[in-house]
């Protein structure tokens, strides 16, 4: 059985609610006249067709007729309401006072629906479908309707829905879910940012505007270019001014919609006739709604958004209004234009597309406060957190003061979350205390808490350093590869260690380090000195993003091999993603072009890694010889003389060295003992001196690789190589050698299903490599060794998910391929429990 993707009808609906072509149509037509069906159909088709170019038109035509039947019943032409009810009917159902997603449809819901449009309006439509006996809304019944439905929306801090399975729920209630890979920046959901943006458009878009116009450095220009690519793909007329105009329009639309939904518009009061007149404020301000919580205010939350949409759709059902239906359609289109600048949709594959969403900075204002994120990760029930252990990643700063502010904000948000659940409230110590007092208070709180207490999740923080591209021809490229990035990393590592020494109690909370961002931009060896500095400062737990996105499969395997060896990962350390080691090579070859473009320097390192791995495969002598020949030819061209693969291998093993001291060692009389250094820097210098003394030829070759301008000029050029440089079976064997190395080092792989489906070549969760690592029959390959795998959510706001959803996605994928419920749980439990067993947390706080 294959996992179901979204239907044509749901694709039509999400296009109707998000396409710029439909928005342009609605802007050009009066609000008080029904849209001709043919005109709307044409706009939707033009937005739909690029997604389904190989699907016959009769598929669209018949699905459109299904939607039209619902929209034009009783001659009301309520297309928006019909669209929302169609989505709700296909994907959602209620159980008690909660909505859930149909298990077999959960993959399509997350990847194809809520990656393109907010799911809140569909939730409102689903509640109406479940409440067939409700009266029509009027002034007398509004309060009764709100009271009846209010319990279902109480204390909802997340817009997300998931399936409901009794076996899964029983396991989560007993065990909890253990998060090993979550970036705190990137975890705020789009709906939360939307409500903030409506309230203060100028403030919320300020950073977006700065990025849009920045041009002082090459990095600024690169970010500006990528930001524009994203925004203009959503709306060719997009700009900071246009974004603010859309937010102001949406705010006015919301005011009118809420007022009408709560019967606050007086009889005879004129309604807006078109968007232009609405924007010009020709109709005044509508009355405030009955429910004060439905106003836009600082604490506006997603539950209130569902509430007024529910009332609006309910009233439209009994009292159709073309104006209000059209205003709702406009509001949702504007919301989803903004949403697509925050959430990676199904047509945006790869890390580069993901990274563009981080450049908008539209989450930045919301993410200065951490409380809502910790609330969201807690789950629905106040006395019991669905999350057990949580590792949140943050990006350390270059000064002590900035680190203090950042950690005070993060731990302060956690302290406020704990205070809510302890019943002590936010004001136990007045406003959030400074870091010293905050750490003391947290220590006291956990000194009396049982390790088995599940009322709140347990937090650990992991500092992740950022990869950044290097261009050898930049004016600030420096004397060797990644010169400026290495300096920046050393500065931030030193500041982080200083921070830990200034506040020793941080040892209980900042528990490890990681390196994140696009692995194409920077290799593992650049972080080697940084990792050693942090280890010297007491941060001994380490992870590293590798094998996530890669031009060539060999490159992804090489990144993982280098991370293991050059960063010396072992004994409970972790690698994030590792897709290159798990993806079925046949699937990768099928979905990649026959030729891929790589840097010559990267391809040489890829071939070196392949040569080393092939030497451990008994029946791969011919492939190893071929790689050795190809690499030898490239070495001769790049170094302009004969260099053997063995010599290149020995030199590349030394990439872990501090390159600054390697440069200094070139001076004739340099000795580390003659240089005034701290203990940690003296150790780095001494290591270089010893290696230079014992392996001079290797260090000479390494320095040439790192710094020779002619070599750099040649090696940094691009070339096309065959994706099928090896056949699929050979790639599998290479993966298996790497898997054995991971297992022998006792390294855990963090698997991140939603992130991998969006960034890799997968179409559905039922293709995900976690099923191979779980050793599910028909996915596991002959010869695959067992490896340890944990579970994480990565950037849940960008992927419109959370850890609960990641667990259910894998469970649903297993069930969708024919695995029974108990067997599915037996496959899944080790992934979750590795997160507990190999957590980075301090035992004193759990």
C-alpha positions in Angstrom: 0.0 0.0 0.0 1.4 3.4 -1.0 1.0 6.5 1.1 -1.7 8.7 -0.3 -0.7 12.1 -1.6 -3.1 15.0 -1.7 -6.0 14.7 -4.1 -6.7 16.9 -7.1 -9.5 18.6 -5.2 -7.3 19.5 -2.3 -4.7 20.9 -4.7 -7.4 23.0 -6.4 -8.6 24.3 -3.0 -5.1 25.2 -1.7 -4.4 27.0 -5.1 -7.7 28.9 -4.7 -6.7 30.0 -1.2 -3.0 30.9 -2.0 -2.4 31.8 -5.6 -1.4 35.3 -6.6 -3.5 34.9 -9.8 -6.7 34.4 -7.7 -5.8 37.4 -5.5 -5.3 39.6 -8.5 -8.7 38.5 -9.8 -10.4 39.4 -6.5 -8.7 42.7 -6.3 -10.1 43.6 -9.7 -13.8 42.7 -9.0 -16.3 44.4 -6.7 -16.9 42.7 -3.4 -20.7 42.9 -3.6 -21.0 40.8 -6.8 -20.5 37.1 -7.1 -17.5 36.0 -9.1 -18.5 34.4 -12.4 -17.6 30.7 -12.1 -15.7 30.7 -15.4 -13.5 33.6 -14.3 -12.6 32.0 -11.0 -12.0 28.6 -12.6 -9.6 30.1 -15.1 -7.5 31.9 -12.4 -7.4 28.7 -10.3 -6.4 26.6 -13.3 -3.6 28.9 -14.2 -2.2 28.6 -10.6 -2.9 24.8 -10.5 -1.5 23.7 -13.9 2.3 24.2 -13.2 2.0 21.7 -10.4 0.3 19.0 -12.5 1.7 19.5 -16.0 1.6 15.8 -16.7 -2.0 15.3 -15.4 -4.8 15.4 -18.0 -7.2 18.3 -17.9 -10.2 16.1 -17.3 -8.9 15.4 -13.9 -9.0 19.1 -13.0 -12.4 19.5 -14.7 -14.1 16.8 -12.8 -12.7 17.8 -9.5 -13.7 21.3 -10.1 -17.3 20.1 -10.7 -17.2 18.5 -7.2 -16.2 21.8 -5.7 -18.8 23.7 -7.8 -21.6 21.5 -6.6 -20.8 22.4 -3.0 -20.2 26.1 -3.8 -23.4 26.7 -5.8 -25.9 24.8 -3.7 -29.0 26.9 -2.9 -27.6 29.3 -5.5 -25.4 31.0 -3.0 -22.0 30.8 -4.8 -20.0 30.5 -1.6 -16.8 29.3 -3.1 -14.6 29.9 -0.1 -16.8 28.2 2.4 -17.2 25.2 0.0 -13.4 25.0 -0.4 -12.8 25.0 3.3 -15.4 22.3 3.9 -13.9 20.2 1.1 -10.5 20.3 2.8 -12.0 19.6 6.2 -14.0 16.7 4.9 -11.0 15.1 3.2 -8.5 15.4 6.0 -10.1 16.1 9.4 -12.3 14.4 11.9 -13.2 15.1 15.5 -12.8 12.8 18.5 -14.5 14.2 21.6 -13.5 17.8 21.9 -10.4 17.6 19.6 -9.8 17.6 15.9 -7.4 15.1 14.3 -6.0 14.4 10.9 -6.9 11.1 9.2 -3.9 8.9 9.7 -3.6 7.7 6.1 -3.8 11.4 4.9 -1.3 12.9 7.4 1.6 13.0 5.1 -0.4 14.8 2.4 -1.9 17.2 5.1 1.5 18.3 6.3 3.4 18.3 3.1 0.8 19.4 0.5 -1.9 21.4 2.5 -0.5 23.2 5.5 2.8 23.7 3.7 0.9 26.0 1.4 -2.0 27.4 3.4 -2.8 27.9 7.1 -4.8 25.0 8.5 -6.8 27.2 10.9 -9.8 27.9 8.5 -10.1 24.2 7.7 -10.3 23.6 11.5 -13.2 26.0 11.8 -14.9 24.3 8.9 -14.4 20.9 10.4 -16.1 22.0 13.7 -19.1 23.1 11.8 -19.3 19.8 10.0 -19.3 18.1 13.4 -22.1 20.4 14.8 -25.1 19.8 12.5 -27.5 20.6 15.3 -26.2 24.1 16.1 -28.6 27.0 15.7 -28.0 29.8 13.2 -25.9 32.5 14.7 -27.6 35.8 15.7 -27.4 38.3 18.5 -29.2 36.1 20.9 -27.2 32.9 20.1 -23.7 34.2 19.7 -22.7 33.8 23.4 -24.3 30.4 23.6 -22.4 29.2 20.5 -19.1 30.5 21.8 -19.7 28.9 25.2 -20.5 25.6 23.6 -17.3 25.5 21.5 -15.0 27.3 23.8 -13.7 24.3 25.8 -12.3 22.8 22.5 -10.2 25.9 22.0 -9.1 26.5 25.5 -5.3 26.8 26.1 -4.4 26.0 22.5 -1.0 27.4 21.8 -0.2 25.6 18.5 -2.1 25.6 15.2 -1.0 22.0 14.5 -3.2 18.9 14.2 -2.1 15.3 14.2 -3.8 11.8 13.9 -5.1 10.1 17.0 -4.2 6.4 17.6 -4.8 4.8 21.0 -1.6 2.8 20.9 0.5 5.8 20.1 -1.3 8.0 22.6 -0.8 5.4 25.4 3.0 5.2 24.6 3.4 9.0 24.5 1.5 9.4 27.8 3.8 6.9 29.5 7.1 7.7 27.9 7.0 11.2 26.5 8.7 12.2 23.2 12.4 13.1 23.4 13.6 15.9 21.1 17.2 15.8 20.1 17.3 18.3 17.2 15.3 21.5 17.4 16.4 25.0 16.4 14.8 27.5 18.7 15.0 30.1 15.9 12.7 28.7 13.3 10.2 27.0 15.6 7.5 29.7 15.8 4.6 28.9 13.6 3.5 31.1 10.7 0.0 31.7 12.2 1.6 33.3 15.3 3.8 35.6 13.2 0.7 36.5 11.1 -1.3 37.8 14.1 1.7 39.8 15.3 2.2 41.3 11.8 -1.4 42.3 11.6 -1.1 44.2 14.8 2.1 46.1 14.0 3.0 45.8 10.3 5.8 48.4 10.3 7.6 46.8 13.2 7.2 43.2 12.1 8.5 43.9 8.6 11.4 46.2 9.5 14.1 43.4 9.3 12.6 42.2 6.0 13.0 45.7 4.6 16.6 45.9 5.8 17.5 42.6 4.1 15.6 43.7 0.9 17.8 46.7 0.5 21.2 45.6 2.0 24.1 45.7 -0.3 27.2 46.7 1.6 29.0 43.3 1.4 28.9 40.3 -0.9 27.1 38.3 1.8 24.4 41.1 2.0 23.9 41.0 -1.7 23.7 37.2 -1.8 21.0 37.3 0.9 19.1 40.1 -0.8 19.1 38.2 -4.1 17.8 35.0 -2.4 15.2 36.9 -0.5 13.9 38.5 -3.6 13.8 35.2 -5.4 11.6 33.8 -2.7 9.3 36.8 -2.4 8.9 37.4 -6.2 8.1 33.7 -6.7 5.2 34.2 -4.4 4.1 37.6 -5.8 5.9 39.3 -8.8 4.9 42.6 -7.3 6.2 41.9 -3.8 8.3 44.5 -2.0 8.5 45.7 1.6 5.9 48.4 0.9 3.6 45.9 -0.9 3.9 43.5 2.1 2.9 46.2 4.6 0.0 47.3 2.4 -1.2 43.7 2.3 -1.0 43.4 6.0 -2.9 46.6 6.6 -5.6 45.5 4.1 -5.8 42.1 5.9 -6.1 43.8 9.3 -9.1 45.9 8.0 -10.7 42.8 6.5 -10.3 41.0 9.8 -12.0 43.8 11.6 -15.0 43.6 9.4 -15.2 39.8 9.3 -15.0 39.5 13.1 -17.6 42.3 13.6 -20.0 40.6 11.1 -19.4 37.1 12.6 -20.4 38.5 16.1 -23.4 40.5 14.8 -21.9 43.8 15.6 -22.6 45.6 12.3 -25.8 47.7 12.6 -28.6 47.1 10.2 -28.2 49.4 7.2 -24.6 50.1 7.8 -22.9 50.1 4.4 -20.4 47.3 3.7 -17.2 47.7 1.8 -17.7 47.3 -2.0 -14.1 46.8 -3.0 -10.7 46.4 -1.5 -9.5 49.9 -2.6 -12.3 51.6 -0.7 -11.6 49.4 2.3 -8.0 50.4 2.3 -8.9 54.1 2.0 -11.0 53.7 5.2 -14.2 55.0 3.5 -16.5 52.9 5.7 -15.1 53.8 9.1 -14.1 51.4 11.8 -16.6 48.5 12.5 -17.8 48.0 16.0 -15.7 45.9 18.5 -16.7 42.3 18.7 -18.7 40.9 21.6 -15.7 38.8 22.7 -12.8 41.1 23.7 -10.4 38.2 22.9 -11.3 38.4 19.2 -9.8 41.8 18.9 -6.2 42.1 17.7 -4.2 42.5 20.9 -0.8 41.6 22.2 -1.8 38.2 23.4 -3.9 37.2 20.3 -3.6 33.5 19.8 -4.5 30.9 17.2 -7.4 29.6 19.2 -9.1 33.0 18.8 -8.5 32.9 15.1 -10.3 29.6 14.8 -13.1 30.9 17.0 -14.1 33.9 14.8 -13.7 31.9 11.6 -16.0 29.2 13.0 -18.6 31.8 13.9 -18.3 33.4 10.4 -18.7 30.2 8.5 -21.6 29.2 10.7 -23.4 32.5 10.0 -22.6 32.2 6.3 -24.3 28.8 6.4 -27.6 30.3 7.5 -27.3 33.8 6.2 -25.2 33.8 3.0 -23.4 37.1 2.2 -21.5 37.6 -1.0 -19.6 40.5 0.5 -18.4 38.7 3.6 -17.6 35.5 1.6 -15.5 37.5 -0.8 -13.8 39.4 2.1 -13.0 36.1 3.8 -11.5 34.8 0.5 -9.3 38.0 0.2 -8.3 37.7 3.9 -7.1 34.1 3.4 -5.3 34.9 0.2 -3.4 37.7 1.9 -2.7 35.5 4.9 -1.3 32.7 2.7 0.8 35.1 0.7 2.5 36.0 4.0 2.5 32.4 5.1 4.5 31.3 2.1 7.3 33.6 3.2 7.6 31.6 6.4 6.8 28.0 5.6 8.5 25.8 3.1 5.9 24.6 0.6 5.9 21.4 -1.4 7.4 23.0 -4.5 10.4 24.3 -2.6 12.9 21.4 -2.4 16.5 21.6 -1.1 18.4 23.4 1.5 18.8 26.6 -0.5 15.0 27.0 -0.7 14.8 26.3 3.0 17.5 28.9 3.8 15.6 31.6 1.8 12.8 31.4 4.4 15.3 32.1 7.2 16.4 35.2 5.4 13.0 37.0 5.5 13.5 37.7 9.3 9.7 37.8 9.6 10.0 35.5 12.6 12.6 37.6 14.2 10.3 39.9 16.3 8.2 36.9 17.6 11.3 34.9 18.5 12.8 37.4 20.9 10.4 35.8 23.5 10.7 32.1 24.1 7.6 31.4 26.2 5.1 30.6 23.5 7.5 28.1 21.9 7.9 26.2 25.2 4.2 26.2 25.7 3.7 24.8 22.2 6.1 22.0 22.8 4.3 21.1 26.0 1.1 20.1 24.3 -2.6 20.4 25.1 -2.8 19.2 28.6 -1.6 21.6 31.4 -0.5 18.9 33.9 1.3 16.6 31.5 3.9 17.5 28.8 4.0 15.4 25.6 7.6 16.3 25.3 9.9 14.6 27.9 13.5 15.8 27.1 13.9 18.8 24.8 17.2 20.0 23.3 16.9 23.5 21.9 19.7 24.9 19.7 20.8 28.5 19.7 23.5 30.5 17.8 26.1 31.8 20.2 27.3 35.4 19.8 30.8 36.9 19.7 30.7 38.8 23.0 30.0 37.9 26.6 27.3 40.6 26.8 25.4 39.3 23.8 25.5 35.7 25.0 24.2 36.9 28.4 21.2 38.6 26.8 20.5 35.6 24.5 20.7 33.0 27.3 18.7 35.2 29.7 15.9 35.4 27.1 15.9 31.6 26.4 16.2 30.5 30.0 13.8 33.3 31.1 11.2 31.9 28.7 11.7 28.5 30.1 11.5 29.8 33.7 8.2 31.5 32.9 6.9 28.3 31.3 7.8 26.4 34.5 6.2 29.0 36.6 2.9 28.7 34.8 2.8 25.0 35.4 4.0 25.2 39.0 1.3 27.7 39.8 3.8 30.4 40.9 2.9 32.7 38.0 5.2 35.0 36.0 5.7 37.5 38.8 7.3 35.3 41.4 10.5 37.3 41.1 9.0 40.3 39.3 10.1 40.6 35.7 12.5 38.0 34.3 15.6 38.2 36.4 19.2 38.6 35.1 21.2 35.5 34.3 22.8 35.0 37.7 19.5 35.1 39.6 17.7 33.2 36.9 20.2 30.3 37.1 20.1 30.2 40.9 16.3 30.1 40.7 16.3 27.3 38.2 18.8 25.3 40.2 16.6 25.6 43.3 13.5 24.6 41.4 15.0 21.4 40.0 16.7 20.4 43.2 13.3 19.2 44.6 11.8 17.9 41.3 11.7 14.2 40.7 13.4 12.9 37.6 10.2 11.1 36.8 8.1 14.3 36.9 6.4 14.7 33.6 4.4 17.9 34.3 7.0 19.9 32.3 9.5 19.1 29.7 13.2 19.1 30.6 15.4 21.6 28.7 19.0 21.5 27.5 20.5 24.1 25.2 23.0 23.3 22.4 25.1 26.0 20.8 25.2 25.7 17.0 27.8 27.5 15.0 26.9 28.6 11.5 28.4 27.5 8.2 29.2 30.2 5.8 30.3 30.1 2.2 33.9 31.1 1.2 34.9 32.5 -2.2 38.6 32.4 -3.0 38.3 35.4 -5.3 36.7 37.8 -2.7 38.8 40.8 -1.6 38.5 39.5 2.0 39.1 35.8 1.2 42.2 35.8 3.3 45.5 33.9 2.9 43.9 30.4 3.1 40.6 28.5 2.7 37.7 29.8 4.9 40.0 32.3 6.6 37.3 34.7 7.8 34.9 31.9 8.9 37.6 30.2 11.0 38.4 33.5 12.7 34.7 34.1 13.4 34.2 30.6 14.8 37.2 30.9 17.1 36.0 34.3 18.3 32.5 32.9 19.1 33.9 29.7 20.6 36.1 31.8 22.9 33.2 34.0 23.9 31.0 31.0 24.6 33.7 29.4 26.8 34.1 32.7 28.6 30.4 32.9 29.1 30.4 29.4 30.6 33.2 30.3 33.0 31.6 33.5 34.0 28.3 31.7 34.9 29.4 28.2 36.1 25.8 27.2 36.7 25.3 27.3 32.9 27.0 24.0 32.8 23.6 22.5 33.8 21.8 24.1 30.8 24.2 24.6 27.9 25.2 21.1 27.2 26.7 20.7 23.8 27.7 22.2 20.5 26.6 21.7 16.9 27.3 23.2 13.4 24.4 24.1 11.2 23.4 25.7 7.9 24.1 24.7 4.4 26.8 21.9 4.3 27.6 22.9 0.7 29.0 26.2 2.1 31.6 24.8 4.5 33.2 21.4 5.3 33.6 19.9 8.8 37.3 20.6 9.1 36.6 24.3 9.4 35.0 23.6 12.7 37.7 21.4 14.2 39.5 24.1 16.2 36.2 25.5 17.3 35.1 22.1 18.6 38.4 21.5 20.5 38.1 25.0 22.1 34.6 24.2 23.3 35.7 20.8 24.6 38.5 22.4 26.5 35.8 24.7 28.0 33.7 21.8 29.2 31.3 21.4 26.3 32.0 17.8 25.6 28.8 16.7 23.8 28.9 17.3 20.1 26.7 17.0 17.1 27.2 18.1 13.4 24.8 18.6 10.5 26.1 16.4 7.6 24.7 14.4 4.7 21.6 16.6 4.6 21.8 18.2 1.1 24.5 17.5 -1.4 25.2 18.1 -5.1 26.4 14.5 -5.4 25.7 11.4 -3.2 29.4 10.9 -2.8 29.7 14.4 -1.4 27.1 13.7 1.2 28.9 10.5 2.3 32.3 12.4 2.4 30.8 15.1 4.6 29.7 12.5 7.1 33.0 10.6 7.0 35.0 13.8 7.5 32.7 14.9 10.4 33.3 11.5 12.1 37.1 11.7 11.8 38.1 15.3 11.7 35.8 16.3 14.5 36.5 13.0 16.3 32.8 12.2 16.9 32.3 9.2 19.2 30.6 7.8 22.3 27.2 9.3 22.2 28.0 12.2 19.9 25.6 12.7 17.1 25.3 13.6 13.4 22.2 15.5 12.2 20.3 14.2 9.2 22.7 11.8 7.5 20.3 11.5 4.5 23.3 10.5 2.2 23.9 7.4 4.3 20.2 6.3 4.3 18.5 7.3 1.1 18.0 4.5 -1.4 20.7 5.2 -4.1 18.3 4.0 -6.8 15.7 6.6 -5.8 18.4 9.3 -5.7 19.6 8.4 -9.2 16.1 8.3 -10.5 15.3 11.8 -9.3 18.6 13.6 -10.1 19.8 14.8 -13.5 22.3 12.5 -15.2 24.9 15.1 -14.8 25.5 17.2 -11.7 27.8 20.2 -11.3 30.4 20.2 -8.5 33.5 22.2 -7.6 36.6 20.4 -8.7 38.1 20.6 -5.1 34.9 19.0 -3.7 35.0 16.2 -6.3 38.6 15.5 -5.5 37.7 15.1 -1.8 34.6 13.0 -2.7 36.8 10.7 -4.8 39.3 10.4 -1.9 36.5 9.4 0.5 35.1 6.9 -2.0 38.6 5.4 -2.5 39.1 5.0 1.2 35.6 3.4 1.7 36.0 1.1 -1.3 39.3 -0.3 0.1 37.1 -1.8 2.9 34.9 -3.7 0.5 36.4 -7.0 -0.5 34.8 -7.2 -4.0 35.3 -3.6 -5.0 38.9 -3.7 -6.3 38.0 -2.7 -9.8 36.0 0.3 -8.6 38.8 1.4 -6.2 41.3 1.2 -9.0 39.1 3.4 -11.2 38.7 6.0 -8.5 42.5 6.0 -7.8 43.2 6.6 -11.5 40.6 9.4 -11.8 41.8 11.1 -8.6 45.5 10.8 -9.6 44.8 12.5 -12.9 43.0 15.4 -11.1 45.8 15.7 -8.6 48.4 16.1 -11.3 46.3 18.9 -13.0 45.6 20.8 -9.8 49.0 20.5 -8.2 50.8 20.8 -11.5 53.0 17.8 -10.7 52.5 14.1 -9.8 50.9 13.6 -6.4 49.9 10.1 -5.3 46.5 9.4 -3.8 48.2 8.1 -0.7 50.1 11.4 -0.2 46.9 13.4 -0.8 45.2 11.1 1.8 47.8 11.7 4.4 47.7 15.5 3.9 43.9 15.6 4.0 43.9 13.7 7.3 45.6 16.8 8.8 42.8 19.2 7.9 41.8 19.1 11.6 44.8 21.2 12.4 44.6 24.9 13.3 45.5 26.5 10.0 46.5 29.8 11.5 49.3 28.1 13.4 50.1 26.1 10.3 50.7 29.4 8.6 52.8 30.7 11.4 54.8 27.5 11.4 56.1 28.4 7.9 58.3 31.0 9.5 61.8 29.7 9.9 62.3 30.2 13.6 58.7 29.9 14.9 58.2 27.8 18.0 55.0 27.7 20.1 56.9 28.0 23.3 58.1 31.5 22.2 54.6 32.7 21.7 52.6 34.0 24.7 49.5 31.8 24.5 46.8 30.6 26.9 46.7 26.9 27.7 44.2 26.1 25.1 45.9 28.0 22.3 49.3 26.7 23.4 47.8 23.2 23.0 46.7 24.0 19.5 50.1 25.5 18.5 51.9 22.6 20.1 49.9 20.1 18.1 50.8 21.9 14.8 54.5 22.0 15.8 54.6 18.3 16.5 52.9 17.3 13.3 55.1 19.7 11.2 58.2 18.1 12.8 57.1 14.5 12.3 55.2 14.9 8.9 56.8 17.8 7.1 56.0 16.6 3.6 52.3 16.1 4.5 52.0 19.5 6.2 53.7 21.1 3.2 51.1 19.5 0.8 48.3 20.5 3.1 49.4 24.2 3.2 49.7 24.2 -0.6 46.2 22.9 -0.8 45.0 25.5 1.6 46.7 28.6 0.3 48.4 28.4 -3.1 46.6 30.9 -5.3 47.2 29.1 -8.6 45.9 25.9 -7.1 42.9 27.6 -5.6 42.2 29.3 -8.9 42.1 25.9 -10.7 40.5 23.8 -8.0 37.6 26.1 -7.3 36.3 25.9 -10.9 33.1 23.9 -11.6 32.7 20.7 -13.7 30.0 18.3 -14.6 30.2 14.7 -13.3 28.0 11.7 -13.7 25.4 11.1 -11.0 25.8 7.4 -11.8 29.6 7.5 -11.3 28.8 4.2 -9.5 25.8 2.0 -9.9 23.2 1.9 -7.2 24.6 -1.3 -5.6 28.0 0.2 -5.2 26.6 3.3 -3.6 24.7 1.0 -1.1 28.0 -0.7 -0.2 29.7 2.6 0.4 26.8 3.6 2.6 27.2 0.4 4.6 30.9 0.9 5.2 30.1 4.3 6.5 27.2 2.9 8.7 29.7 0.5 10.2 32.0 3.4 11.1 29.1 5.2 12.7 28.2 2.1 14.7 31.8 1.4 15.8 32.2 4.9 17.1 28.9 4.7 19.0 27.6 7.8 17.2 23.8 8.5 17.1 22.1 9.8 13.9 19.4 12.4 14.4 16.6 11.7 11.9 14.3 14.6 11.0 11.5 13.3 8.8 9.6 16.4 7.7 12.9 18.3 7.1 14.3 15.5 5.0 11.1 15.1 2.9 11.2 18.8 2.1 14.9 19.1 1.6 15.8 15.7 0.0 14.4 13.9 -3.1 11.5 12.2 -1.3 7.9 12.6 -2.4 6.2 11.0 0.6 7.2 9.9 4.1 6.9 6.3 3.0 10.1 6.7 1.1 12.0 8.1 4.1 15.3 6.5 5.0 14.3 6.1 8.7 12.4 3.1 7.6 15.6 1.5 6.3 17.4 2.4 9.6 14.5 0.9 11.5 15.2 -2.3 9.5 11.7 -2.5 8.1 11.4 -5.4 5.6 11.6 -4.2 2.0 13.5 -1.1 3.1 16.5 -2.5 4.9 19.3 -3.6 2.5 21.3 -6.8 2.7 24.4 -6.0 4.6 23.1 -3.0 6.5 24.5 -2.9 10.0 22.4 -1.7 12.9 22.9 1.9 13.8 21.5 4.1 16.6 19.0 6.7 15.5 17.1 9.4 17.5 14.2 11.7 16.5 14.0 15.5 16.1 11.8 18.1 14.4 14.6 20.5 13.2 12.7 23.8 12.3 9.1 23.0 13.2 7.8 26.5 12.3 9.3 26.3 8.8 8.0 22.8 8.2 4.7 23.3 9.9 5.2 20.4 12.2 6.4 19.4 15.7 7.9 16.4 17.4 4.5 14.9 18.0 3.9 15.2 14.2 7.3 13.6 13.3 6.5 10.6 15.4 3.0 10.3 13.9 4.4 10.7 10.4 6.7 7.7 10.8 4.0 5.7 12.4 1.6 6.6 9.6 4.2 5.7 7.0 4.7 2.3 8.6 1.0 1.7 8.7 0.6 2.9 5.1 3.1 0.3 3.8 1.3 -2.5 5.5 2.9 -2.7 9.0 0.5 -3.5 11.8 0.1 -1.2 14.8 2.1 -3.1 17.4 4.9 -3.8 14.9 5.0 -0.2 13.9 5.4 0.8 17.5 8.2 -1.7 18.0 10.1 -0.2 15.1 9.5 3.4 16.4 10.2 3.1 20.1 14.0 2.7 19.8 14.2 6.0 17.8 12.4 7.9 20.6 14.1 6.2 23.4 17.6 6.8 22.0 16.7 10.5 22.5 16.4 9.8 26.2 19.3 7.4 26.5 21.8 9.6 24.6 20.4 13.0 25.7 22.8 15.8 26.3 21.0 16.9 29.5 22.7 17.3 32.9 21.5 14.6 35.3 20.9 17.3 38.0 18.0 18.6 36.0 16.8 15.3 34.6 
